[in-house]
């Protein structure tokens, strides 16, 4: 089974990449648990994905629909690029790119990875992936199985939906990063440790991946996204690991909170060290931000410099929302100034069409 993953990709030429986060989770045990902004039915309506506007010409990067390559798109050059991703999750994006453009203006640099959240049962949102690509960024989807169980996915009960999703990915033929069931080592999601086992998670993850390969949907960058371990130190990560043939990026999730670990080494170090015990796959900080306050500029500097100092970390995604606390880079003038100064580092950001 694992060999089929590589056999699908090998022939391609290689070029010489819940509604709302609960505030209680932020404060639990004095540590920031860093859950995601997920979309229930109500949240999806608020997202207004069907009301989005296309980016204007001035916001369009080198990659456009007319410039799409012949299928299948070869994602391998994007997996471990020479420079680092500067990613963002922003309000309404990528249905509307206004918030991303505002982020880019304030950061002084365009992001090249745009994350958004997709509820289980939603169709593959081709237009949102296309909007990201036209802007000059790879779309990054956090796929959240609220409306099913890991057991049902692994047993094949969701295969029709998964196949349709995979076929749509293949039809669009653009690179996309997909993180299924993020923060699976936490207890706050229904696919987490209170309602599911590590074996059920890996079985579901691998089953989805295998169906995508069967459908020729090799445009996916597969992301395995555990939460940083400090809120639940007794939960080991290796049992949740699907295997190197099923993962392209290790998407560690962790935020700089008002309490808890507040340096790059203490926030991410223990988790990364544990993961290095069973895989050498590149890390990406799949979701992060810093809580508003006096320490935020220092946290921003820590994030950039810590990521720059590690060759095995290929970038991060900043959660640029004002929810429960103001995570945005412009929550204060010094925070915005610091972010812009740090983003000027030429190691961050690159043309995703020429990684």
Secondary structure by P-SEA (a helix, b strand, c coil): caaaaaaaacccccccccccccccccccccccccccccccaaaaaaacccccccccccccccccccccccccccccccccccbbbbccccccccccaaaaaaaaaaacccccbbbbccccccccaaaaaaaaaaacbbbbbbcccccccaaaaaaccaaaaaaaaaaaaaaacbbbbbbccccccccccccccccccaaaaaaaaaaaaaaaaaacccccbbbbbbccccccccccccccccccccccccbbbbbbccccccccccccaaaaaaaaacccccccccccccccccaaaaaaaaaaaaaaacccccbbbbbcccccccccccccaaaaaaaaaaacccccccccccc
